[in-house]
């Protein structure tokens, strides 16, 4: 899975700034130790309040729900699934 490191705690007032940095950054990751690094995007959806989805730009098209912690850093991936149909 996409690895996201939590490196340090940030004061609460900086949480929105920190989250904005993650949402606008050029991100790369992979879905296993042998896969090449691919572009990763984080998209915000606001259907039932703000929520975020991470997509790894690879042939399997993995998408995961993403949660941010109180400091504005990515903290948890959930419901990861491929968006491609099995052959």
N, C-alpha and C positions, 0 to 999 in steps of 0.2 A: 504494500500500500504506500501511498504517498506519505513521506515522512515529514512531519512538521515539528521543528524544535522550539521549545519554549526556553528562551535564554535568560530572561530577567523579568522582574516585576516592574511595571510602569505605574506611576501615580494615576489615580482614577481620572483626574482631569485630562490626562493625555490619551485616554482610551479611544476616543473618536479619531484623533489624529493618527494613532497607531493603526487602527482598522483601515483608515483611508490609505495609508501607505501600502498595506497588503492588497487592497482592492485595485490600486493603480500600478503596482510593481510588475515588472516582467518576471514571471515565475517559471521555473522548470522543475520537472520531477519525473519519476517513473513508477510503474506499478509492481516492479520486482527488481532484485539485485542485478539481473542480467540484461534488463531492457535499457535501451538508450534513453538519455534525458529528452523529454518532450516538453513542448509549451504547455503550461497549466493556466487555466483561467478561473477566476472566482467571479460569479455573477450573483447579484442581489435580486431576490424576488420579494414582492410585497403583497402577495395575495392575502395572507392571514397575518400580517405583520411582517417585519423584516426577517428574511431567512436567506441563506447563501448556499450555492451549489458550486462545487469544484469539478472541473472537467479536465481530464488529461487528454491531450491531442495525440491519440495513437489509434491504431486500427481497431482496437476493442472499444474505444470511446467510453472509458469509465467515467461515471459521474458519482459524486458523493455529496451528501448534505454536510455542511460545515458549520460548526459553532465557534464563536469567539468567546474568550474569557473576559472578565471584568476589566482587564488591562488592555483589551483590544487586540490580543494576539490569537491566532488560530489555536483551538484547544481540542477539538474532537471531530472525527469523520464518522458518518453513520450512513446506513442504507446505500452502500456502494454497489453499483451494478453496471454491467456493460450495456451500452445502448445499441449494439449491433445484434442482428438476429443470428442464432446459431445455424450453421450450415448442415 
